[in-house]
Amino acid sequence: MTKTEALVLLYLEKTDGRATTGDIVDDLPINNLTLHSILPHMETDGKVERQEDYVRLQ
């Protein structure tokens, strides 16, 4: 797991397991391109589920 993935997972844990991609980018030091490049890997690994702009923990 990368540091960026860990940050996203910690953020989701603090937001009751769900957030929008916009919220994640606004609140973490991650840009939109980076977030959208790691989310598919996190989905494949079964860590998160994504529906449009919403991300939640699995």
Phi and psi in degrees as a GROMACS rama.xvg file:
@    title "Ramachandran Plot"
@    xaxis  label "Phi"
@    yaxis  label "Psi"
@TYPE xy
-83.8063  166.674  THR-2
-62.5798  -37.195  LYS-3
-65.5174  -43.1017  THR-4
-61.6323  -41.7906  GLU-5
-62.7196  -41.0926  ALA-6
-61.3333  -43.5791  LEU-7
-64.0335  -43.6007  VAL-8
-64.091  -42.4185  LEU-9
-63.4412  -41.5854  LEU-10
-60.6362  -45.2932  TYR-11
-64.4445  -37.401  LEU-12
-62.4345  -36.2793  GLU-13
-79.17  -13.8269  LYS-14
-111.033  36.4641  THR-15
59.9067  27.7987  ASP-16
82.9786  10.5615  GLY-17
-152.756  151.186  ARG-18
-168.619  165.142  ALA-19
-90.6536  158.533  THR-20
-62.8738  -33.7003  THR-21
-63.0021  -41.676  GLY-22
-63.3271  -42.2759  ASP-23
-61.9663  -46.7916  ILE-24
-65.5564  -37.7797  VAL-25
-68.9939  -36.8664  ASP-26
-96.2791  -16.3481  ASP-27
-116.597  157.933  LEU-28
-80.196  56.3955  PRO-29
-129.389  133.227  ILE-30
-88.0356  165.585  ASN-31
-59.1188  -42.4987  ASN-32
-62.5733  -44.1083  LEU-33
-62.9136  -46.0757  THR-34
-59.2186  -47.2699  LEU-35
-71.9699  -15.8035  HIS-36
-85.6899  -26.1164  SER-37
-92.4167  -24.075  ILE-38
-59.2101  -41.1078  LEU-39
-60.1114  -37.4885  PRO-40
-66.7236  -40.3033  HIS-41
-67.7608  -33.8197  MET-42
-67.555  -44.5603  GLU-43
-60.8907  -38.0514  THR-44
-77.1806  -4.70378  ASP-45
76.9234  21.1661  GLY-46
-87.2  -35.6849  LYS-47
-136.062  163.054  VAL-48
-125.128  137.697  GLU-49
-126.274  133.686  ARG-50
-131.01  108.549  GLN-51
54.4611  -114.37  GLU-52
-93.9144  3.04578  ASP-53
-102.986  136.636  TYR-54
-125.164  136.501  VAL-55
-142.795  156.409  ARG-56
-68.4441  148.293  LEU-57
